[in-house]
Each structure stands twice: as C-alpha cells, then as structure tokens.
Amino acid sequence: MSDQNLQLNEMDVDQAAAQSEAKTTRTAKDLEAVYDIPVQVSAVLGKATMQVSQLLKLGRGAVVELDRKVGEAIDIYVNNRLVARGEVVVVDERLGVTMTEIVKLDRS
C-alpha cells in the first residue's frame, strides 16, 4: 500500500509542477515593455595586462598579445555582465559574433 501512495504522490508532484510551469510560461508579447531599452553588447576577444609605460610605447602596427588562443571562444557581455560565449564570424565584409553557449551565473 505504501508503494501505491508513493507513486500517487509522485504523480501529484509532477502534475503540480507541470501546472505551475504552464502558468509561468512567458511569450514575446510579455516582453514588449522592454523592447526599446538600449543595452551595450561587447565581444571580448581577450585581455592583456601591461604597465602604462609599455602602453605609451605602443605605436602603429604594434601587436598586443592577448590571453586567448586562436579558435578559443570569446566572451559576450551585455551591460558588462557575461551572458554568453561565441565565435567571430564574417558577415558581408563585417565582423560579427555567433553565440555558441549561454552562460548562466548563480545569483547568490
């Protein structure tokens, strides 16, 4: 009898979760209020650290070595918050970024 109760309770939990999820499903129409809010999107190829004296010595054609390797994913930031990783692509003779991974950060 206890096995039957356990199975029934598990079914009740699954049904409740499905109903809760159905109630909180969002659509594109729910986001219309924020469509016109501008955001800053940055694609970071890599980073380098140097002293100000080294920076001042840089001139045209200088090469700054970054901390990333060729083919390694780049970081995509929205309003200075890391949101994704991606790859550099060329679109109509312009550089672009394609997202390959969405980054979920814990807000604890």
C-alpha atoms as one frame of an Amber mdcrd trajectory, in Angstrom:
protein
   0.000   0.000   0.000   2.828   2.401   0.783   4.271   1.854  -2.732   0.940
   2.885  -4.233   0.841   6.018  -2.080   4.375   6.888  -3.130   3.504   6.530
  -6.791   0.387   8.655  -6.372   2.327  11.339  -4.511   4.990  11.413  -7.235
   2.265  11.832  -9.865   0.697  14.676  -7.867   4.077  16.466  -7.665   4.682
  16.047 -11.405   1.202  17.342 -12.250   1.594  20.319  -9.909   4.958  21.166
 -11.463   3.501  20.987 -14.970   0.573  23.233 -13.993   2.915  25.727 -12.319
   5.162  25.812 -15.390   2.164  26.381 -17.668   1.100  29.377 -15.562   4.571
  30.998 -15.701   5.229  30.462 -19.414   6.218  33.780 -20.951   5.681  34.889
 -24.530   7.347  37.561 -26.646   4.326  39.795 -26.054   5.139  39.805 -22.313
   8.486  41.486 -23.089   7.158  44.332 -25.266   7.664  46.831 -22.437  11.446
  46.372 -22.562  11.967  46.192 -26.351  13.093  49.836 -26.628  15.557  49.791
 -23.719  19.106  50.166 -25.077  21.775  47.721 -23.936  25.513  47.659 -24.549
  26.812  44.453 -26.128  30.571  43.757 -26.028  32.508  40.881 -27.533  35.848
  40.399 -25.779  38.488  38.629 -27.857  40.928  38.519 -24.966  42.703  40.592
 -22.343  46.227  41.808 -21.699  47.883  43.465 -18.725  50.696  45.959 -19.157
  52.281  48.901 -17.451  51.416  52.442 -18.517  54.989  52.906 -19.775  54.550
  49.896 -22.094  51.212  51.236 -23.280  52.734  54.612 -24.134  55.443  52.918
 -26.235  52.858  51.259 -28.494  52.624  52.702 -31.965  51.039  51.961 -35.297
  51.430  48.288 -36.155  52.237  47.242 -32.588  50.972  43.805 -31.585  49.477
  43.216 -28.146  49.396  39.552 -27.156  46.070  38.514 -25.633  45.366  35.740
 -23.139  43.352  33.657 -25.641  44.387  31.159 -28.273  43.212  31.107 -31.886
  39.856  29.350 -32.114  39.099  29.734 -28.406  35.620  31.052 -27.546  35.203
  34.780 -26.969  33.181  36.283 -24.117  29.962  38.172 -24.885  28.851  40.757
 -22.340  25.555  42.637 -22.100  25.786  45.727 -19.906  29.109  44.459 -18.515
  27.620  41.105 -17.472  28.902  37.899 -19.046  25.934  36.273 -20.791  27.390
  34.022 -23.480  30.426  32.684 -25.289  30.776  32.616 -29.030  32.852  32.737
 -32.175  33.862  35.541 -34.510  32.233  35.351 -37.956  32.353  37.498 -41.090
  29.021  38.847 -42.349  29.042  40.911 -45.568  32.657  42.020 -45.021  31.945
  42.978 -41.390  32.878  41.174 -38.203  30.097  39.559 -36.234  29.658  37.172
 -33.343  27.667  33.976 -33.169  26.677  32.711 -29.729  27.639  29.105 -29.071
  26.930  28.907 -25.339  24.650  30.799 -22.959  26.272  31.418 -19.576  24.045
  31.131 -16.515  25.538  32.689 -13.420  24.184  31.885  -9.957  22.779  34.951
  -8.213  23.705  34.007  -4.679
